[in-house]
Amino acid sequence: MTASPLRKLGSSDLEVFPLSLGGNVFGWTADESQSFAVLDGYAAAGGNFLDTADSYSAWVDGNSGGESETVIGKWVAARGNRDDLVIATKVSQHPDFPGLTATNIKAAADASLQRLGTDHIDLYYTHFDKTEVPVEEIIGALDELVKAGKVRAIGASNISAARLAESLAFSDREGLARYVALQPQYNLVSRDTYEGELQAVAAREGLAAVPYYALASGFLTGKYRPGATVDSPRAAAGAGKHLDTERGQKVLAALDDIAEAHTVPVATVALAWLASRPTVAAPIASARTAAQLPALLGVAELVLTEEEAARLTEASA
């Protein structure tokens, strides 16, 4: 597969592959050797944009958080390819480093750097906004990390349009580091969280969107159909809620037709629609095995016609 041109990430100097590889499965449903195989396959296809968080995967019995960063750090050390990558991680949810106080942000960043085995994080997100902390404190701490060379660019995830606008205004007023990316939940069957005020702020302020749950917990792979057996309880809960809705059925029908016309998997079409949306730089999707990668990587080459994109937009309205 030929790598497609990289996309500029907002106003930063970061250039990223049009699919961000989700690291939530590393050290959880993908063990170290599986994770290495997935990372190798992604890099071989020209992929350079890794997404993780310091809290992945603290929710698993026996894990304490940081497992994903540790796996990525070991892989980077083994492959010697740090300069080829854009590594994004997040702060606020690690059990040992909860919240967004200035002290915590700086301590959590140092812990992430150690696990990743690197001297800088390319893109550092606030994972969940904490409205009890003033934006001045959050941006001030992130700016210190940028000035110290520990972070190249900053982003926000799970934040309201009002808090995002307030943060950007403060950065501009004080001449401090400014968010360049936004990580919202956004996909063909979950459009309401992002489209509207949040997307308007991103468009006006030049932020790049890097959507998570891009495949709606697997529903948009087409794997889950009415009457089908779902092998994963987590996927059944996430994907199952869309199965019996009118919107879900319309979206699957449109995806099936377009996937057949291009001879590509359904997931590739769902990601291509997302990648074509205003402000979106790269959807995030994860793979437990290397065999799951081609359907995701296809987004780098599939260009939907205007009619196809419009049909999906209408079906998902």
BATOR-324019 format. One record per residue (C-alpha): residue number from 1; residue in three letters; x, y, z negated. Coordinates in Angstrom, 2 decimals. Layout:
% BATOR-324019
+-------+------+---------+---------+---------+
! vexmi ! kese !      xx !      yy !      zz !
+-------+------+---------+---------+---------+
!   NUM !  Ala !       X !       Y !       Z !
...
+-------+------+---------+---------+---------+
***
This chain:
% BATOR-324019
+-------+------+---------+---------+---------+
! vexmi ! kese !      xx !      yy !      zz !
+-------+------+---------+---------+---------+
!     1 !  Met !    0.00 !    0.00 !    0.00 !
!     2 !  Thr !    1.31 !    3.42 !    0.92 !
!     3 !  Ala !    1.22 !    5.90 !   -1.93 !
!     4 !  Ser !   -1.02 !    8.85 !   -1.22 !
!     5 !  Pro !    0.26 !   12.37 !   -1.80 !
!     6 !  Leu !    0.47 !   13.31 !   -5.44 !
!     7 !  Arg !   -2.00 !   15.86 !   -6.80 !
!     8 !  Lys !   -1.04 !   18.97 !   -8.74 !
!     9 !  Leu !   -2.34 !   18.92 !  -12.30 !
!    10 !  Gly !   -4.08 !   22.24 !  -12.82 !
!    11 !  Ser !   -1.71 !   25.17 !  -13.22 !
!    12 !  Ser !    1.15 !   22.96 !  -14.50 !
!    13 !  Asp !    4.16 !   21.78 !  -12.53 !
!    14 !  Leu !    3.10 !   18.16 !  -13.06 !
!    15 !  Glu !    2.21 !   16.14 !   -9.96 !
!    16 !  Val !    0.19 !   12.99 !  -10.46 !
!    17 !  Phe !   -1.04 !    9.93 !   -8.59 !
!    18 !  Pro !   -4.81 !   10.09 !   -7.91 !
!    19 !  Leu !   -5.45 !    7.26 !  -10.39 !
!    20 !  Ser !   -4.34 !    7.57 !  -14.00 !
!    21 !  Leu !   -3.62 !    4.14 !  -15.51 !
!    22 !  Gly !   -5.42 !    3.76 !  -18.84 !
!    23 !  Gly !   -3.28 !    2.34 !  -21.62 !
!    24 !  Asn !   -6.08 !    1.52 !  -24.06 !
!    25 !  Val !   -5.77 !   -2.22 !  -23.29 !
!    26 !  Phe !   -1.99 !   -2.45 !  -23.85 !
!    27 !  Gly !   -1.23 !   -4.31 !  -27.07 !
!    28 !  Trp !   -4.92 !   -5.23 !  -27.36 !
!    29 !  Thr !   -6.66 !   -7.24 !  -24.61 !
!    30 !  Ala !   -3.42 !   -7.22 !  -22.59 !
!    31 !  Asp !   -0.40 !   -8.59 !  -24.45 !
!    32 !  Glu !    3.10 !   -7.27 !  -23.80 !
!    33 !  Ser !    3.86 !   -9.48 !  -20.78 !
!    34 !  Gln !    0.44 !   -8.79 !  -19.19 !
!    35 !  Ser !    0.89 !   -5.07 !  -19.85 !
!    36 !  Phe !    4.33 !   -5.09 !  -18.21 !
!    37 !  Ala !    2.87 !   -6.85 !  -15.15 !
!    38 !  Val !    0.11 !   -4.23 !  -14.85 !
!    39 !  Leu !    2.56 !   -1.36 !  -15.29 !
!    40 !  Asp !    4.93 !   -2.88 !  -12.72 !
!    41 !  Gly !    2.12 !   -3.28 !  -10.18 !
!    42 !  Tyr !    0.90 !    0.27 !  -10.71 !
!    43 !  Ala !    4.40 !    1.74 !  -10.35 !
!    44 !  Ala !    5.11 !   -0.37 !   -7.25 !
!    45 !  Ala !    2.06 !    1.21 !   -5.58 !
!    46 !  Gly !    3.39 !    4.70 !   -6.26 !
!    47 !  Gly !    1.50 !    5.24 !   -9.51 !
!    48 !  Asn !    3.13 !    7.62 !  -11.99 !
!    49 !  Phe !    0.38 !    8.84 !  -14.37 !
!    50 !  Leu !    0.01 !    6.86 !  -17.62 !
!    51 !  Asp !   -2.71 !    7.67 !  -20.15 !
!    52 !  Thr !   -2.53 !    6.54 !  -23.77 !
!    53 !  Ala !   -3.19 !    7.84 !  -27.30 !
!    54 !  Asp !   -1.49 !    7.48 !  -30.66 !
!    55 !  Ser !   -4.60 !    5.73 !  -32.04 !
!    56 !  Tyr !   -4.67 !    2.90 !  -29.43 !
!    57 !  Ser !   -5.54 !    0.32 !  -30.74 !
!    58 !  Ala !   -6.11 !    0.97 !  -34.44 !
!    59 !  Trp !   -9.65 !   -0.47 !  -34.19 !
!    60 !  Val !   -8.33 !   -4.02 !  -33.72 !
!    61 !  Asp !   -7.86 !   -6.25 !  -36.77 !
!    62 !  Gly !   -4.14 !   -6.47 !  -37.50 !
!    63 !  Asn !   -3.28 !   -3.33 !  -35.51 !
!    64 !  Ser !   -2.48 !    0.00 !  -37.12 !
!    65 !  Gly !   -2.42 !    2.37 !  -34.12 !
!    66 !  Gly !    0.44 !    3.14 !  -31.75 !
!    67 !  Glu !    0.51 !   -0.31 !  -30.17 !
!    68 !  Ser !   -0.13 !    1.04 !  -26.67 !
!    69 !  Glu !    2.56 !    3.73 !  -26.95 !
!    70 !  Thr !    5.01 !    1.09 !  -28.20 !
!    71 !  Val !    4.33 !   -1.21 !  -25.23 !
!    72 !  Ile !    4.74 !    1.68 !  -22.78 !
!    73 !  Gly !    7.96 !    2.75 !  -24.51 !
!    74 !  Lys !    9.41 !   -0.77 !  -24.23 !
!    75 !  Trp !    8.45 !   -0.98 !  -20.56 !
!    76 !  Val !    9.99 !    2.40 !  -19.73 !
!    77 !  Ala !   13.20 !    1.42 !  -21.54 !
!    78 !  Ala !   13.35 !   -1.91 !  -19.69 !
!    79 !  Arg !   12.74 !   -0.32 !  -16.28 !
!    80 !  Gly !   14.76 !    2.87 !  -16.80 !
!    81 !  Asn !   12.13 !    4.92 !  -14.94 !
!    82 !  Arg !   11.23 !    7.69 !  -17.40 !
!    83 !  Asp !   11.94 !   10.49 !  -14.92 !
!    84 !  Asp !    9.48 !    8.99 !  -12.42 !
!    85 !  Leu !    6.53 !    9.10 !  -14.81 !
!    86 !  Val !    3.97 !   11.53 !  -16.17 !
!    87 !  Ile !    3.10 !   10.19 !  -19.62 !
!    88 !  Ala !    0.00 !   11.56 !  -21.34 !
!    89 !  Thr !   -0.87 !   10.81 !  -24.96 !
!    90 !  Lys !   -3.23 !   12.25 !  -27.55 !
!    91 !  Val !   -3.42 !   13.43 !  -31.16 !
!    92 !  Ser !   -6.10 !   13.52 !  -33.89 !
!    93 !  Gln !   -7.32 !    9.93 !  -34.33 !
!    94 !  His !   -4.33 !    7.92 !  -35.64 !
!    95 !  Pro !   -5.15 !    6.59 !  -39.13 !
!    96 !  Asp !   -1.89 !    8.03 !  -40.50 !
!    97 !  Phe !   -2.18 !   11.32 !  -38.57 !
!    98 !  Pro !   -5.86 !   12.31 !  -38.55 !
!    99 !  Gly !   -7.03 !   15.75 !  -37.51 !
!   100 !  Leu !   -5.61 !   18.81 !  -35.80 !
!   101 !  Thr !   -3.91 !   20.86 !  -38.49 !
!   102 !  Ala !   -0.61 !   22.33 !  -37.36 !
!   103 !  Thr !    1.36 !   20.11 !  -39.74 !
!   104 !  Asn !   -0.40 !   16.99 !  -38.51 !
!   105 !  Ile !   -0.05 !   17.81 !  -34.80 !
!   106 !  Lys !    3.71 !   18.23 !  -35.14 !
!   107 !  Ala !    4.17 !   15.09 !  -37.27 !
!   108 !  Ala !    2.00 !   13.01 !  -34.94 !
!   109 !  Ala !    3.93 !   14.22 !  -31.89 !
!   110 !  Asp !    7.21 !   13.13 !  -33.44 !
!   111 !  Ala !    5.75 !    9.69 !  -34.21 !
!   112 !  Ser !    4.48 !    9.36 !  -30.62 !
!   113 !  Leu !    7.86 !   10.38 !  -29.21 !
!   114 !  Gln !    9.54 !    7.70 !  -31.32 !
!   115 !  Arg !    7.14 !    4.96 !  -30.19 !
!   116 !  Leu !    7.39 !    6.02 !  -26.55 !
!   117 !  Gly !   11.18 !    6.11 !  -26.81 !
!   118 !  Thr !   11.40 !    9.50 !  -25.12 !
!   119 !  Asp !   12.36 !   13.08 !  -25.95 !
!   120 !  His !    9.27 !   14.63 !  -24.33 !
!   121 !  Ile !    5.58 !   14.02 !  -23.72 !
!   122 !  Asp !    4.50 !   15.25 !  -20.28 !
!   123 !  Leu !    0.87 !   15.95 !  -21.19 !
!   124 !  Tyr !   -0.32 !   16.15 !  -24.81 !
!   125 !  Tyr !   -4.07 !   16.15 !  -25.42 !
!   126 !  Thr !   -6.09 !   16.98 !  -28.49 !
!   127 !  His !   -8.05 !   13.71 !  -28.56 !
!   128 !  Phe !  -11.21 !   14.89 !  -30.33 !
!   129 !  Asp !  -11.68 !   18.54 !  -31.15 !
!   130 !  Lys !  -11.91 !   19.30 !  -34.89 !
!   131 !  Thr !  -14.06 !   22.41 !  -35.19 !
!   132 !  Glu !  -13.08 !   22.95 !  -38.83 !
!   133 !  Val !   -9.58 !   23.90 !  -37.60 !
!   134 !  Pro !   -9.33 !   27.34 !  -35.93 !
!   135 !  Val !   -8.24 !   27.26 !  -32.30 !
!   136 !  Glu !   -5.44 !   29.67 !  -33.30 !
!   137 !  Glu !   -3.87 !   26.98 !  -35.51 !
!   138 !  Ile !   -4.22 !   24.23 !  -32.91 !
!   139 !  Ile !   -2.85 !   26.25 !  -30.00 !
!   140 !  Gly !   -0.09 !   27.69 !  -32.19 !
!   141 !  Ala !    1.14 !   24.21 !  -33.09 !
!   142 !  Leu !    0.93 !   22.95 !  -29.50 !
!   143 !  Asp !    2.82 !   26.03 !  -28.32 !
!   144 !  Glu !    5.62 !   25.28 !  -30.80 !
!   145 !  Leu !    5.94 !   21.78 !  -29.34 !
!   146 !  Val !    6.16 !   23.20 !  -25.82 !
!   147 !  Lys !    8.78 !   25.76 !  -26.85 !
!   148 !  Ala !   10.77 !   23.00 !  -28.59 !
!   149 !  Gly !   10.80 !   20.97 !  -25.34 !
!   150 !  Lys !    8.88 !   18.09 !  -26.94 !
!   151 !  Val !    5.80 !   18.64 !  -24.74 !
!   152 !  Arg !    5.65 !   19.85 !  -21.12 !
!   153 !  Ala !    1.94 !   20.66 !  -20.83 !
!   154 !  Ile !   -1.16 !   20.51 !  -23.02 !
!   155 !  Gly !   -4.73 !   19.33 !  -22.50 !
!   156 !  Ala !   -7.99 !   18.86 !  -24.39 !
!   157 !  Ser !  -10.39 !   15.92 !  -24.59 !
!   158 !  Asn !  -13.86 !   15.70 !  -26.10 !
!   159 !  Ile !  -14.24 !   19.45 !  -26.59 !
!   160 !  Ser !  -17.18 !   21.81 !  -26.11 !
!   161 !  Ala !  -17.23 !   24.43 !  -23.38 !
!   162 !  Ala !  -17.32 !   27.18 !  -26.02 !
!   163 !  Arg !  -14.28 !   25.90 !  -27.93 !
!   164 !  Leu !  -12.39 !   25.33 !  -24.68 !
!   165 !  Ala !  -13.08 !   28.89 !  -23.50 !
!   166 !  Glu !  -12.11 !   30.25 !  -26.93 !
!   167 !  Ser !   -8.82 !   28.31 !  -26.86 !
!   168 !  Leu !   -7.93 !   29.54 !  -23.37 !
!   169 !  Ala !   -8.76 !   33.15 !  -24.27 !
!   170 !  Phe !   -6.51 !   32.93 !  -27.34 !
!   171 !  Ser !   -3.63 !   31.46 !  -25.29 !
!   172 !  Asp !   -3.98 !   34.26 !  -22.73 !
!   173 !  Arg !   -4.22 !   37.00 !  -25.34 !
!   174 !  Glu !   -1.15 !   35.80 !  -27.26 !
!   175 !  Gly !    0.89 !   34.53 !  -24.31 !
!   176 !  Leu !    0.99 !   30.98 !  -25.70 !
!   177 !  Ala !    0.82 !   27.55 !  -24.06 !
!   178 !  Arg !   -2.47 !   27.07 !  -22.25 !
!   179 !  Tyr !   -4.52 !   23.96 !  -21.61 !
!   180 !  Val !   -3.99 !   22.74 !  -18.02 !
!   181 !  Ala !   -6.11 !   19.59 !  -18.16 !
!   182 !  Leu !   -9.37 !   18.37 !  -19.59 !
!   183 !  Gln !  -10.33 !   14.76 !  -20.29 !
!   184 !  Pro !  -14.13 !   14.39 !  -20.30 !
!   185 !  Gln !  -16.36 !   11.34 !  -20.08 !
!   186 !  Tyr !  -17.53 !   11.42 !  -16.46 !
!   187 !  Asn !  -18.72 !    8.85 !  -13.94 !
!   188 !  Leu !  -21.57 !    8.11 !  -11.52 !
!   189 !  Val !  -23.99 !    7.15 !  -14.30 !
!   190 !  Ser !  -22.77 !    9.63 !  -16.94 !
!   191 !  Arg !  -22.64 !   13.06 !  -15.36 !
!   192 !  Asp !  -24.36 !   15.23 !  -17.96 !
!   193 !  Thr !  -21.45 !   15.45 !  -20.42 !
!   194 !  Tyr !  -19.18 !   17.18 !  -17.91 !
!   195 !  Glu !  -21.28 !   18.76 !  -15.18 !
!   196 !  Gly !  -22.58 !   22.12 !  -16.31 !
!   197 !  Glu !  -20.84 !   24.46 !  -18.75 !
!   198 !  Leu !  -17.71 !   22.37 !  -19.28 !
!   199 !  Gln !  -17.08 !   21.92 !  -15.56 !
!   200 !  Ala !  -17.76 !   25.63 !  -15.02 !
!   201 !  Val !  -15.06 !   26.58 !  -17.54 !
!   202 !  Ala !  -12.60 !   24.13 !  -15.95 !
!   203 !  Ala !  -13.29 !   25.50 !  -12.45 !
!   204 !  Arg !  -13.08 !   29.14 !  -13.53 !
!   205 !  Glu !   -9.89 !   28.64 !  -15.53 !
!   206 !  Gly !   -8.08 !   26.32 !  -13.11 !
!   207 !  Leu !   -8.05 !   23.20 !  -15.31 !
!   208 !  Ala !   -7.75 !   19.72 !  -13.84 !
!   209 !  Ala !  -10.24 !   17.11 !  -15.01 !
!   210 !  Val !   -8.95 !   13.60 !  -15.76 !
!   211 !  Pro !  -12.16 !   11.66 !  -16.52 !
!   212 !  Tyr !  -12.32 !    8.66 !  -18.84 !
!   213 !  Tyr !  -14.89 !    5.82 !  -18.65 !
!   214 !  Ala !  -14.55 !    6.37 !  -14.90 !
!   215 !  Leu !  -16.11 !    2.93 !  -14.26 !
!   216 !  Ala !  -18.72 !    3.15 !  -17.06 !
!   217 !  Ser !  -17.27 !    0.30 !  -19.13 !
!   218 !  Gly !  -17.19 !   -1.92 !  -16.03 !
!   219 !  Phe !  -20.73 !   -1.27 !  -14.78 !
!   220 !  Leu !  -19.41 !    0.55 !  -11.70 !
!   221 !  Thr !  -17.27 !   -2.43 !  -10.69 !
!   222 !  Gly !  -20.50 !   -4.12 !   -9.59 !
!   223 !  Lys !  -19.60 !   -7.12 !  -11.73 !
!   224 !  Tyr !  -22.62 !   -6.73 !  -13.99 !
!   225 !  Arg !  -26.03 !   -7.36 !  -12.40 !
!   226 !  Pro !  -29.45 !   -8.19 !  -13.82 !
!   227 !  Gly !  -29.33 !  -11.84 !  -14.87 !
!   228 !  Ala !  -25.54 !  -12.07 !  -14.62 !
!   229 !  Thr !  -23.49 !  -13.49 !  -17.48 !
!   230 !  Val !  -21.13 !  -10.94 !  -19.00 !
!   231 !  Asp !  -17.89 !  -12.42 !  -20.35 !
!   232 !  Ser !  -17.02 !   -9.56 !  -22.70 !
!   233 !  Pro !  -19.31 !   -8.48 !  -25.56 !
!   234 !  Arg !  -17.83 !   -4.97 !  -25.44 !
!   235 !  Ala !  -18.45 !   -4.66 !  -21.69 !
!   236 !  Ala !  -21.94 !   -6.11 !  -22.09 !
!   237 !  Ala !  -22.80 !   -3.34 !  -24.55 !
!   238 !  Gly !  -21.19 !   -0.60 !  -22.45 !
!   239 !  Ala !  -22.27 !   -1.76 !  -19.00 !
!   240 !  Gly !  -25.52 !   -3.37 !  -20.08 !
!   241 !  Lys !  -27.23 !   -0.09 !  -20.92 !
!   242 !  His !  -27.14 !    0.93 !  -17.25 !
!   243 !  Leu !  -28.38 !   -2.38 !  -15.82 !
!   244 !  Asp !  -32.10 !   -1.84 !  -16.18 !
!   245 !  Thr !  -32.25 !    1.88 !  -15.45 !
!   246 !  Glu !  -33.56 !    3.24 !  -12.17 !
!   247 !  Arg !  -30.42 !    5.35 !  -11.78 !
!   248 !  Gly !  -28.19 !    2.33 !  -12.36 !
!   249 !  Gln !  -29.98 !    0.32 !   -9.67 !
!   250 !  Lys !  -29.89 !    3.19 !   -7.14 !
!   251 !  Val !  -26.19 !    3.76 !   -7.76 !
!   252 !  Leu !  -25.34 !    0.05 !   -7.36 !
!   253 !  Ala !  -27.32 !   -0.14 !   -4.10 !
!   254 !  Ala !  -25.48 !    2.87 !   -2.66 !
!   255 !  Leu !  -22.10 !    1.55 !   -3.85 !
!   256 !  Asp !  -22.78 !   -1.87 !   -2.30 !
!   257 !  Asp !  -23.60 !   -0.38 !    1.11 !
!   258 !  Ile !  -20.59 !    1.96 !    1.18 !
!   259 !  Ala !  -18.19 !   -0.71 !   -0.13 !
!   260 !  Glu !  -19.37 !   -3.09 !    2.60 !
!   261 !  Ala !  -18.92 !   -0.41 !    5.28 !
!   262 !  His !  -15.29 !    0.15 !    4.21 !
!   263 !  Thr !  -14.56 !   -3.48 !    3.25 !
!   264 !  Val !  -13.39 !   -2.41 !   -0.20 !
!   265 !  Pro !  -14.46 !   -3.34 !   -3.75 !
!   266 !  Val !  -17.35 !   -1.46 !   -5.36 !
!   267 !  Ala !  -15.01 !   -0.05 !   -8.02 !
!   268 !  Thr !  -12.88 !    1.62 !   -5.35 !
!   269 !  Val !  -15.92 !    3.50 !   -4.02 !
!   270 !  Ala !  -17.00 !    4.60 !   -7.52 !
!   271 !  Leu !  -13.52 !    5.97 !   -8.22 !
!   272 !  Ala !  -13.32 !    7.65 !   -4.80 !
!   273 !  Trp !  -16.57 !    9.53 !   -5.50 !
!   274 !  Leu !  -15.15 !   10.73 !   -8.82 !
!   275 !  Ala !  -11.81 !   11.72 !   -7.25 !
!   276 !  Ser !  -13.69 !   13.81 !   -4.67 !
!   277 !  Arg !  -15.61 !   15.85 !   -7.26 !
!   278 !  Pro !  -14.76 !   19.50 !   -7.91 !
!   279 !  Thr !  -11.92 !   19.98 !  -10.47 !
!   280 !  Val !  -11.11 !   16.23 !  -10.70 !
!   281 !  Ala !   -7.41 !   15.42 !  -10.27 !
!   282 !  Ala !   -7.36 !   11.74 !  -11.19 !
!   283 !  Pro !   -9.88 !    9.38 !  -12.79 !
!   284 !  Ile !   -8.60 !    7.07 !  -15.54 !
!   285 !  Ala !   -9.11 !    3.31 !  -15.25 !
!   286 !  Ser !   -7.44 !    0.42 !  -17.02 !
!   287 !  Ala !   -6.58 !   -3.12 !  -15.98 !
!   288 !  Arg !   -6.01 !   -6.11 !  -18.26 !
!   289 !  Thr !   -4.31 !   -8.08 !  -15.49 !
!   290 !  Ala !   -2.35 !   -7.25 !  -12.35 !
!   291 !  Ala !   -5.11 !   -8.95 !  -10.33 !
!   292 !  Gln !   -7.50 !   -6.14 !  -11.33 !
!   293 !  Leu !   -5.22 !   -3.41 !   -9.96 !
!   294 !  Pro !   -5.95 !   -3.39 !   -6.20 !
!   295 !  Ala !   -9.58 !   -2.32 !   -6.69 !
!   296 !  Leu !   -8.36 !    0.65 !   -8.76 !
!   297 !  Leu !   -5.39 !    1.60 !   -6.61 !
!   298 !  Gly !   -7.59 !    1.71 !   -3.51 !
!   299 !  Val !   -8.80 !    5.16 !   -4.62 !
!   300 !  Ala !   -5.52 !    6.55 !   -3.33 !
!   301 !  Glu !   -6.45 !    5.64 !    0.24 !
!   302 !  Leu !  -10.24 !    5.64 !    0.47 !
!   303 !  Val !  -11.77 !    8.89 !    1.73 !
!   304 !  Leu !  -15.56 !    8.96 !    1.66 !
!   305 !  Thr !  -17.45 !   10.74 !    4.42 !
!   306 !  Glu !  -19.53 !   13.75 !    3.40 !
!   307 !  Glu !  -22.65 !   11.66 !    3.96 !
!   308 !  Glu !  -21.39 !    8.84 !    1.75 !
!   309 !  Ala !  -20.40 !   11.20 !   -1.07 !
!   310 !  Ala !  -23.78 !   12.95 !   -0.81 !
!   311 !  Arg !  -25.64 !    9.63 !   -0.94 !
!   312 !  Leu !  -23.84 !    8.66 !   -4.17 !
!   313 !  Thr !  -24.41 !   12.09 !   -5.68 !
!   314 !  Glu !  -28.11 !   11.84 !   -4.89 !
!   315 !  Ala !  -28.45 !    8.26 !   -6.14 !
!   316 !  Ser !  -26.80 !    9.21 !   -9.44 !
!   317 !  Ala !  -28.77 !   12.42 !  -10.00 !
+-------+------+---------+---------+---------+
***
